């Protein structure tokens, strides 16, 4: 598996640097481990507030687990990026 750093994503007034991973021609966003909880929450609120369906992150949703801000933010940022 090969990981490549490429760009940064910007959500609301919060700039979060994310890693774009490329494995077998698939690309997705992953938040940086050192991103603050506050920055992740603000960007997550923005990504889910733009009309994207973040219902999968709710309790009993398909992507609720792992129930961490990093996992939920990565999922939401990836969906935002893929639009």
PAVO-696899 format. One record per residue (C-alpha): residue number from 1; x negated, y negated, z negated. Coordinates in pm, 1 decimal. Example, Ala and Ser with C-alpha at 12.3 -4.5 7.8 and 13.67 -1.06 7.14 Angstrom:
# residues 2
rec seq=1 | c1=-1230.0 | c2=450.0 | c3=-780.0 $
rec seq=2 | c1=-1367.0 | c2=106.0 | c3=-714.0 $
This chain:
# residues 83
rec seq=1 | c1=0.0 | c2=0.0 | c3=0.0 $
rec seq=2 | c1=-132.1 | c2=-339.1 | c3=93.7 $
rec seq=3 | c1=-32.4 | c2=-661.8 | c3=-80.7 $
rec seq=4 | c1=-75.3 | c2=-996.7 | c3=91.1 $
rec seq=5 | c1=-45.8 | c2=-1346.5 | c3=-57.1 $
rec seq=6 | c1=126.8 | c2=-1571.2 | c3=194.5 $
rec seq=7 | c1=337.4 | c2=-1874.2 | c3=98.9 $
rec seq=8 | c1=524.7 | c2=-2039.9 | c3=-182.4 $
rec seq=9 | c1=898.4 | c2=-2068.4 | c3=-238.2 $
rec seq=10 | c1=1063.5 | c2=-2385.2 | c3=-369.4 $
rec seq=11 | c1=1392.4 | c2=-2376.1 | c3=-555.1 $
rec seq=12 | c1=1559.5 | c2=-2694.4 | c3=-676.7 $
rec seq=13 | c1=1292.5 | c2=-2921.6 | c3=-821.2 $
rec seq=14 | c1=1102.4 | c2=-2621.8 | c3=-954.8 $
rec seq=15 | c1=820.2 | c2=-2487.3 | c3=-746.5 $
rec seq=16 | c1=740.1 | c2=-2125.3 | c3=-809.9 $
rec seq=17 | c1=461.0 | c2=-1952.4 | c3=-632.1 $
rec seq=18 | c1=566.1 | c2=-1605.6 | c3=-533.0 $
rec seq=19 | c1=384.7 | c2=-1321.1 | c3=-372.1 $
rec seq=20 | c1=517.9 | c2=-1183.8 | c3=-51.1 $
rec seq=21 | c1=450.0 | c2=-813.1 | c3=-37.5 $
rec seq=22 | c1=421.8 | c2=-632.7 | c3=290.2 $
rec seq=23 | c1=455.3 | c2=-255.4 | c3=285.6 $
rec seq=24 | c1=559.6 | c2=-58.6 | c3=592.6 $
rec seq=25 | c1=681.8 | c2=-373.6 | c3=769.7 $
rec seq=26 | c1=906.4 | c2=-472.7 | c3=475.9 $
rec seq=27 | c1=867.9 | c2=-815.9 | c3=316.8 $
rec seq=28 | c1=1012.6 | c2=-935.6 | c3=-12.2 $
rec seq=29 | c1=957.9 | c2=-1198.8 | c3=-281.9 $
rec seq=30 | c1=812.5 | c2=-1116.4 | c3=-621.7 $
rec seq=31 | c1=772.0 | c2=-1378.7 | c3=-893.6 $
rec seq=32 | c1=431.4 | c2=-1443.4 | c3=-1040.4 $
rec seq=33 | c1=385.3 | c2=-1288.5 | c3=-1382.6 $
rec seq=34 | c1=261.4 | c2=-1617.2 | c3=-1531.8 $
rec seq=35 | c1=570.2 | c2=-1819.0 | c3=-1426.5 $
rec seq=36 | c1=741.4 | c2=-1967.0 | c3=-1732.0 $
rec seq=37 | c1=1080.6 | c2=-1841.6 | c3=-1845.3 $
rec seq=38 | c1=1223.5 | c2=-2194.0 | c3=-1813.6 $
rec seq=39 | c1=1101.5 | c2=-2233.0 | c3=-1454.1 $
rec seq=40 | c1=1234.2 | c2=-1888.1 | c3=-1361.7 $
rec seq=41 | c1=1574.6 | c2=-1961.2 | c3=-1516.4 $
rec seq=42 | c1=1604.7 | c2=-2297.9 | c3=-1338.4 $
rec seq=43 | c1=1510.1 | c2=-2144.1 | c3=-1004.2 $
rec seq=44 | c1=1739.2 | c2=-1845.3 | c3=-1064.6 $
rec seq=45 | c1=2029.6 | c2=-2080.4 | c3=-1137.2 $
rec seq=46 | c1=1953.9 | c2=-2263.9 | c3=-812.2 $
rec seq=47 | c1=1921.3 | c2=-1947.8 | c3=-600.0 $
rec seq=48 | c1=2244.4 | c2=-1799.9 | c3=-737.1 $
rec seq=49 | c1=2424.3 | c2=-2134.4 | c3=-725.0 $
rec seq=50 | c1=2380.9 | c2=-2183.5 | c3=-350.3 $
rec seq=51 | c1=2663.4 | c2=-1948.3 | c3=-266.9 $
rec seq=52 | c1=2455.7 | c2=-1633.2 | c3=-280.1 $
rec seq=53 | c1=2612.2 | c2=-1330.2 | c3=-444.4 $
rec seq=54 | c1=2419.0 | c2=-1252.1 | c3=-761.1 $
rec seq=55 | c1=2692.3 | c2=-1022.1 | c3=-892.9 $
rec seq=56 | c1=2453.1 | c2=-728.2 | c3=-871.4 $
rec seq=57 | c1=2258.5 | c2=-886.9 | c3=-1157.8 $
rec seq=58 | c1=2557.4 | c2=-892.7 | c3=-1392.4 $
rec seq=59 | c1=2614.8 | c2=-629.5 | c3=-1660.8 $
rec seq=60 | c1=2698.2 | c2=-296.3 | c3=-1490.0 $
rec seq=61 | c1=2578.1 | c2=-436.6 | c3=-1155.0 $
rec seq=62 | c1=2357.0 | c2=-220.8 | c3=-934.6 $
rec seq=63 | c1=2050.8 | c2=-439.3 | c3=-1001.4 $
rec seq=64 | c1=2112.5 | c2=-529.4 | c3=-1366.4 $
rec seq=65 | c1=1832.6 | c2=-299.2 | c3=-1484.8 $
rec seq=66 | c1=1563.6 | c2=-376.8 | c3=-1564.2 $
rec seq=67 | c1=1726.9 | c2=-657.4 | c3=-1756.6 $
rec seq=68 | c1=1438.8 | c2=-905.4 | c3=-1744.5 $
rec seq=69 | c1=1423.8 | c2=-1261.1 | c3=-1614.1 $
rec seq=70 | c1=1135.1 | c2=-1159.2 | c3=-1386.0 $
rec seq=71 | c1=1328.2 | c2=-871.1 | c3=-1226.5 $
rec seq=72 | c1=1647.6 | c2=-1073.0 | c3=-1185.5 $
rec seq=73 | c1=1458.6 | c2=-1373.2 | c3=-1045.4 $
rec seq=74 | c1=1267.3 | c2=-1156.4 | c3=-797.4 $
rec seq=75 | c1=1594.7 | c2=-1005.4 | c3=-674.5 $
rec seq=76 | c1=1767.5 | c2=-1344.4 | c3=-640.6 $
rec seq=77 | c1=1467.3 | c2=-1515.0 | c3=-477.5 $
rec seq=78 | c1=1433.0 | c2=-1230.7 | c3=-230.8 $
rec seq=79 | c1=1801.6 | c2=-1257.3 | c3=-133.2 $
rec seq=80 | c1=1761.7 | c2=-1634.4 | c3=-98.5 $
rec seq=81 | c1=1450.3 | c2=-1590.5 | c3=117.6 $
rec seq=82 | c1=1618.0 | c2=-1330.0 | c3=340.0 $
rec seq=83 | c1=1905.1 | c2=-1563.3 | c3=434.9 $
